[in-house]
Amino acid sequence: MSSFRDQLIHSPLTITGYVDGTFLKPPPADEIPVIDPTTERRVATLLESSVDEVDRAVTAARAAFDRGPWRRLTVAERQTALMAIHDVILAHADELAMLETINTGIPLSQTRNVHIPRAAYNFRFFAEYINQAGGEVFTQEPGLLSMVTYEPIGVCALIGPWNMPLGLTAMKIAGALAFGNTCVVKPSELTPLTVTRLMEHIEGVLPQGVINLVNGRGQVTGHALVSHPGIDMVSFTGGTVTGAAILTALAKGIKGSAMELGGKSANIVFADADFDRALDAAMMSSFMNNGQMCLAGSRIFVDRRIADRFIDTFSRRVAALRIGDPLADGTEVGPMINHAQRERMTRYAESGLSEGASLLAGGHRYSNINTGYFFEPTAMLAPSNDIAICREEIFGPFAALQIFDDEEEVIAKANESDFGLVGYVWTQDLDRSMRAAAALRTGTVLVNTPIVRDLRTGFGGYKQSGLGREGAKGSQAMFTEMKTTIVAREPRRMPRMGLAAS
């Protein structure tokens, strides 16, 4: 495994765009180093896609949509293509997992067992879903047949995040392709390796121009893409500030959008919860993926009746997390994605202390490893819900704990947030769990379960956590236009206008 990394460091990859079935060899472009956060060494050089290259990609996608065969294929033919991509991902799973780990710093056990299988499953799910998805027919109006059908929306700009590059970007690609669209994909400039490698592996599976790839920074390549008049919608996963900027650009052209943005999810542990399961889940939802997850349940509310035991056990387990090379067996937490993210962790630890929080574990740069963007997994006990570590998305291995006394109080505090992506509830009282699920202002509520996503359901957020939903019906709404066709089944009476002059 280390030899794989050594090879990339010795001979860094070159990342370019993929347009109309061909990897481009652009003229001299801005070069962006792609860094392995474990070694701080370059593993690839990204040649940033220019405005012209973005235009070529959108033009190719537009031609493939308007004149190409993809949206005219039968459902069975699109299913075959989607399943072929599923099979390709699984066939190259080990390579893709190692690339993902080297690029993100996320432990190999997680990229191999979660990220890459999830990327493949996205294509299988949508292949199966489109065979069952249909329109509606209404006959309630006498003499009329009203039919609702769903048509592809057109050219989709799909912008993926850096924290689960292949898995979350594949969700967008699979959904867009399943419903007959064409697309231009832009991964994060921090983590382009697996999405680019996927383009190499699926060459020839899809008609030319159906899927295109551009690479670069948001303010350059991303802006050129979302402001291009040739796109019909944007699906974006990332930070709330960037999402707002994209919506501003789209407003000028009245374009569609779907935004999965930030989160600061409450994780409520009542006194009657299964203690060990709730504790395991709190660890998982705070520190899996190096804590860099939009649905992290790291704003933990603990019932006062079990607070001492829970907080003590949680703190000791946080301190015992195994930090190290994400390619090594047994590593539970790897490095932050880059220097800026590690410094962000430092600022929040200092902020918490200055606002009265107590440090339970971590809180400092990890000093046992000389290179890499490592930071100690951190837990703090907050004096209230009003301080920065409880209000702002930290996006790292950082848990903020609070103590509560009753149900009404904790639901109010959970909802005191600009975000509303996920809420977690741990209790063995069925009535309480249903009351809490109804009261939480979040797009998803998980009761007595850690992080899980069921693609049959919608995933997205309230408030600043986003717009729209991903998943079966959510993706269908995102990537299609609803069309109503009304047919008269018998002659309808109507006024005969304009006959007075005759």
N, C-alpha and C positions, 0 to 999 in steps of 0.2 A: 504493500500500500504506500509506504514512504517512497518507494522507487517511482510510483506513478506521480507523486508530487515532485520528486526530484527532476523527473523528465520535463514537467511543465516549467519548473524554475530554470532549467538549463536551456530549454527551447520553448519560450512562451508562445502561446497560440496567437493568431491574428484574427480579430473579430471584425467582420464587415457585414454589410447588409445583404439580404437575400430577396431579390426582386424578379418576379416573372419566371421563377424556376431556376435562377442562376445566382450564385454568390458573386457579388460585385467586386471589382478591383478599382476602387475609386481613386481619383487624383489625390495628391497630398492633402491630408485632412488632419484635424486636430487629433492627436493621439492621447488616449486616456489609459493610464495603467490600471489593470485589473489585479488587485492585490489579494494574496492569501492572508487572511487576518491572523493566522496562527504563526506564520514565519515572517510576516511583513515583507514578503518577496513578491515580485511581479510574476504572475502566471499567464498573463495574456496582455495583449495590446489591443485596445478597442479603437478602431478608426471611426470617428464620429460621423454619423450620417448627416449630410448637409441638407439645406432646404431643397436643393435640386434632387437629391436622392430620395427624400421623402415624397416629393412630387412624382417621381418615377414609380415609387411603390404604390401610391394612391391611384395613379393612372392605370397601372397594371391591374390592381384590384377592381377598379371601375370597369375596365374592359372585360375582365373575367366575369363580372356580375352581369353586365348589360348584354354581352354577346357570347359568353362562354357557356359550357354545358352544365356547370355545377348545379345551379338552382333549378334546372330542368330535369335533373336526374330523378329517378324513382326513389322512394324512401329506401327500398332494398339496396339500391346502388350506393346511396350515401351511407347506409349502415355498413356495407362491406368496406368502404374506405375508412370509416371511423374505427372499425374493429382492426383493420390493418395497422393503424397508428397505435392502438392499444397493444397489439402484439409486438410491434417494433420496440416500444418502450420497455416492455418486460424482457425482451430479448437482450436489451442493452442495459438492464437494470443496474448491474454492478458498476459499470463505467459511469452511468449517470449519477449514481449515488456518490461515488468518489468525487466526481466533478462538483456536485452540489456541496459536499462537505468542504472541499478545498476552497471553494468560492465563498461560502457563507460562514464557515466555522462551526456549523451545527454538527453535533456528534453523528458519526457514520451510522450508528445503530438506529438513529431517528430518520436520516435521509433514506436508508436502505429499507426500513420497515414501515415508514409512514409516507414520506414525501413522494418517492418514485411509484410505489403501488397506487397511491392516490392519483397521481398524474395519469397513470394508465386507466384506472377505474373511471375517471371522468369521461373518457372516450367510450368505454363500454356502456356506461349508464345512459349517455345521450343516444347512443346507437339503439339501445333498447327502448328508450322513452319515445323516440319519434315514431316507432312502430305502433304505439298505443295512443299517442296524442292526436286529437281530432278537433274539429270545430263543433258548432252547435247548430241545431235547427229548431225554430220556433213556429208553431202553427196556431197560436192562441188568437191571432187576428183573423177573423173570418175572410176566407178567400185569398189569404196571403201565405206565402212560404218565405220565412225570413231565415237566411243562412249566414252564419258567421264563420269566416275562414281566416287563416293566418298565413301571411306572406312574408318572405324574408325582407328585412328592413333595408339591406343594401351593403354598403362598404362599412365595415366596423373597425374602428381604431381600438386596439386592445392593449392596455398599458398595465404591465404586471409589477408586483412589488419585489423587494430584495430579500424578504425574510423567508419566503417559500417559493422561490422563483419558478420552478417547473410545475409544481402541484397547482398553484393558484392561477398561473397563466394558462395552464392546460385546461382549467375549468372554463375560462373565457373562450379559448380556441374551440373546444369541443362543442360548447353551446352555440357559438356563432355558426360553425360549419354545419351542425346538425340541422339547422333550420334553413339552410340554403344560401347563407351569406358568404361573402368573401371578406378578407381581413388584412390589416396591416398591424403587426405585433411589435410592441416596443418593450423589451424587458428593462429593468433598472440597469444603468451603466455600471453599478457596483457588482451585479451578479448576472452577467449575460451568458455564462458558459453553457448551462444545460439547455436553455431555450435555443441557442445557436446550434448546439450539437443535435438537437431534435430535428432542426431543419435539414441537416445533413442526412439523418437517418430516414427521413420520410420523402426524400426526393423521388419523384415518380409516382407517389401514391395518389396525389391530387392533380387535377388539371393545372396548367401553368397559370400563375396569377391569382389563384384562389387564396393562397397564404403567402404573405410577404413579411419581411423582417427589416426593421430599422433599429439602429443602436445609437445611443448618445444620451446626453444630459437632458433633463426635463426642460430647461430654459432655452435649449437650442433645438434638438430633434423633437422633443415632446411638444414644444410650442408650435413648431412647423406642422406637426401632425394634427393636433386638435384644432388648429385654426385653418386647416386646408378645406376649401369649399367642396372638395370631392368626397368627403366622408359623410356618412349619414348618422352615425352615433359613436359615442365613446364609452367604453367600459374601463373604469379605472379602479385599482386597489392601491391604497397608499395613505399618506397623511392628509389630515383635514385641510390644512392650509393650501396644499397643492390642489386638492379637490376643488376648493373654492375658486382658485385661479382658472382651472379648466372650465368650470361652469361659466365664469365670466367670458372666456373666449368663445364658448359655444353659444352664448346668448345672442351674439351678433348674427349667427346664421340660423337660429331657431333649430338647433340640433338636439337629438335625443341623447340621454346619458344615463349611466348607472354608476353609482359611486359606493364602494365599500371603503369606509374611512376609519378613523381612529376609534379607540375604545378605552374605557376605564371601568372594567366590569366588577360589580359587587359580587362577593362570594360570601354568602350568609350561612353561618354554622349555628344552628339552634342547639340547645342543651340536650335534646333527645336524639340528635343525629347519631348515626353509626360513627363513633369517634374515629376509629382507625381508617375507615374509607374516606371520611371527610378530610382527614389529615393528609392521606395519600393524594387525594385530589387537589388539595391546596398546594402541595408541593409541585404536582404535575402542572397545574394551571399557572403557576408562577415562574417555573424554571425550565420547563420543556422548551425546546427551540431556543435555548439560551435566554428565555424570557422575552424574546423578540416576537410577540404575537399580538395581533389586534384583539383577539378574544381572551387574552390572559385574565384569569380571575385572581388578580393580585391585590385587589382592594378588599381585604378580608375582614369581615365583621364576625366577632366571636361573642356568643352569649356569656354574660358575666359568670353564670353558674359553672361553666367549664373553662373559663378564660385562663386561669393560672396554669392548669394542666396542658391545655392546647398550646398556649404561647410558649411555654417552656419546652415542650416536645418539638414543636415546629422550629424553634430557634436552634435547638441542638442539631436537628436534621439539616437545616440550612448550612450550618457551619461544617457539617460532615460531607456535603456534596463534593463529588470528585471532579476537580477542575483539571483540564489538561488538553493534550493534543486530541482533537475531535476524531482523528483516524485511529486512535488507540482504543483497544478494548477496555470497557469499563468507564470511559469518560462520560460524565453526566452533563457537564457544562463546559462549553468551549469559549472562544474569545468573542468579544463584540465584533460587529461587522467592520468597524474602522476606528481610527483614533478619535474622531468626533463623537462617536457614540459612547466610547469609554469615558471621555471627558464629560459627557452629558450625565452619566451615572455619578461621577464625582460631584457634579454641581447639585444633583438632587439629594445626595447623601448629606452634603453640607447644608443645603436648604432645610432638610428635615430637622437637623440638629438646631439650626438657628430659630426654627419655629416651634421648638419645644418637644420634638419627637425623641424617643429613647432608642438608641441603637441596640438591637438584639443580636445581630450577626452581620459580618461583612463590613461594607461601607468604605472599602479602600481598593486601590489598584492591587491586583494579585501579584505578590512579589516573589513567588517561588519559581517563576518562569521568566527568563530574561527578555525574550522576544514575544511578540503577539499582543493583541489588544485585550488582555485578560483583566477582568474585574471580579472581585469577590461577590458571590451571590449575597444579597443584602436583605435584611428584614428590619423594619422599624415599627415601634408602637407609637401610634399617632395620638395626640391629645384631643383632636377633633377632626371633623371632616372638611374643615375649611383651609387646610394648609396645602401647599403645592403638591406634596407627594401623594395626596389623596384626591387631588382635582385634575392633575395633568397627566397625560400619557407619557410614561417614562420610556417604555419600549426596551426593557432590559430585565435582567434577573433581580427584580426589586419588588418586595412585597411590603405593603403598608397595612398594619393590623389596627383595628379599633375594637373597643368593647361596647356592647349594647345591653340594655336591660329588658326591652319588650319588643314585641312584633311591630307595633305601629311605629315606634321610634326608628327601628332599623330599616323598614321599608322607606320611610321618609328620607333617611340619610342615603340609602342606595339610589334613590331617585334624584338626589341633589347633585347632579352631574350634567355637564354639557353633552355627555355621550349617552348612548343607549343601544349598545351592540348586543351584549349578552348579560344575563344575570344567572347566578348559581344559588341554589337553595338546598340546604341539607337539613332534613327533618324526617322523622318517621310518623309524623302526624299528617294524615292525608288531607284533612280539612285545611290545616295551616299551609301545606304546600300549594294547594289550589288557590287559596287567598293570596299568597305571595306571588304566584305566577300571574294572577289577574292584575295585581297592583303594580308590578314592576314595569317600568316604561322602557322596555328593551325589545329588540326584534326577536330574540331567542331567550327562553328561560330553560335552564337545565336543572332538573330536580333529581338529586341523589345520583348524579352521574358527572364524571369529569368531562373534559373537552370531547365533543363528538359532533359530527355534522352528518345529517341524513339528506342526501341530495334530492329526495322526493319532496322535501319541504323547502321553504324559502329561507335564505340566510341574508341578513342585512340589518341595518340599524335605524333607530329613531334618532331624532335631533341631529347633532353634528357627526353621528356615526355613519351617515350616508343617505343615499336615495336608491330605491329599487331593491330587488332581491335577486340572488343567484339561487340556482336549484331548478327543479323541473318547470313548474309553471312560472316561476320568477324569471328564469332565463328565456322562456318562451315569450313572455311579455317584453323582455328586454330586447330580444333579437328579431322580433316580428312586428309587422303592422297588422292590426285587426281590420278586416274588411267585412262590411255587411252588404249582402246582396238580397234584395227583396223582389220576389217574383209573384205576379198575380196568377192565381190558379183559376180565377173566373173573372169575367168583366166586372169592373168596379164602376159604380155611378160617380159621375163627376160633373161639375157645372160646364155648360158649353158657352164659353165666353166669346165676345166679339162678333155676335151674330146680329146685333140690333140694326146695323147699317144695311144689311141685306134684306 
